[in-house]
Amino acid sequence: AALIRFKVSDFHNERRDVQIVFLNNGYSINFITKHVEQLFQDFHISNWKSNLNQNTYDKMREEIIEHDQQHQEMKIKQR
C-alpha cells in the first residue's frame, strides 16, 4: 500500500481493506496484527497507531520504495 498511496489517510484505508481480506480468508487477527506491527518495526516506526502523521509516513514510504527498488535489482541480477 505504501508503494502506491501518497497520503497517510489513504494508506490507513488500504491497510484496513487488506486486513479485512485476510480476515475473510481465515487468517487470525493476531497473525495480521503481528505482521502489520513487524512492517512498522522494520521501517523504524514506533507507536504507529497514534503517531503516524504525514511526515513520518513520507519518510517510511521513501524507505519502503528504496527497499523495493533494491529487491527488484537483486532479482534482475539473479536472472
C-alpha positions as CSV (number, residue, x, y, z in Angstrom):
1,A,0.0,0.0,0.0
2,A,2.8,2.4,0.8
3,L,4.2,2.0,-2.8
4,I,1.0,3.4,-4.3
5,R,-0.5,5.6,-1.6
6,F,0.8,9.2,-1.2
7,K,-1.4,10.3,1.7
8,V,-1.2,8.6,5.1
9,S,-5.0,8.5,5.3
10,D,-5.2,6.6,2.1
11,F,-2.5,4.2,3.4
12,H,-4.5,3.5,6.5
13,N,-7.7,2.9,4.5
14,E,-5.8,0.5,2.2
15,R,-4.2,-1.3,5.2
16,R,-7.7,-1.8,6.7
17,D,-9.0,-3.1,3.5
18,V,-6.1,-5.6,3.2
19,Q,-6.7,-6.7,6.8
20,I,-10.4,-7.4,6.0
21,V,-9.4,-9.5,3.1
22,F,-7.0,-11.5,5.3
23,L,-9.7,-12.0,7.9
24,N,-12.2,-13.1,5.3
25,N,-9.6,-15.7,4.1
26,G,-9.3,-17.2,7.5
27,Y,-6.2,-15.5,9.0
28,S,-6.5,-14.7,12.7
29,I,-6.4,-11.1,13.9
30,N,-3.3,-12.0,15.9
31,F,-1.5,-13.1,12.7
32,I,-2.5,-9.9,10.9
33,T,-1.6,-7.6,13.8
34,K,1.8,-9.3,14.2
35,H,2.7,-8.8,10.6
36,V,1.5,-5.2,10.5
37,E,3.5,-4.4,13.6
38,Q,6.5,-6.1,12.1
39,L,6.3,-3.9,9.0
40,F,6.3,-0.7,11.1
41,Q,9.2,-2.1,13.2
42,D,11.2,-2.9,10.1
43,F,10.9,0.7,9.0
44,H,11.5,2.2,12.5
45,I,8.0,3.5,13.2
46,S,7.1,3.0,16.9
47,N,3.6,3.7,18.2
48,W,2.2,3.8,14.7
49,K,-1.4,3.6,15.8
50,S,-1.3,7.1,17.2
51,N,1.9,8.6,15.9
52,L,1.9,8.0,12.1
53,N,1.5,11.5,10.7
54,Q,2.1,12.6,7.1
55,N,5.7,13.5,7.7
56,T,6.5,10.2,9.4
57,Y,4.7,8.3,6.7
58,D,6.6,10.1,3.9
59,K,9.9,9.0,5.5
60,M,8.7,5.4,5.9
61,R,7.4,5.4,2.3
62,E,10.8,6.6,1.0
63,E,12.5,3.7,2.9
64,I,9.9,1.2,1.5
65,I,10.4,2.4,-2.0
66,E,14.2,2.2,-1.7
67,H,13.9,-1.3,-0.2
68,D,11.6,-2.4,-3.0
69,Q,14.0,-1.0,-5.7
70,Q,16.9,-2.8,-4.2
71,H,14.9,-6.0,-4.1
72,Q,13.9,-5.7,-7.7
73,E,17.5,-5.0,-8.7
74,M,18.7,-8.2,-6.9
75,K,16.0,-10.2,-8.7
76,I,17.2,-8.9,-12.1
77,K,20.8,-9.7,-11.3
78,Q,19.9,-13.3,-10.3
79,R,18.5,-14.0,-13.8
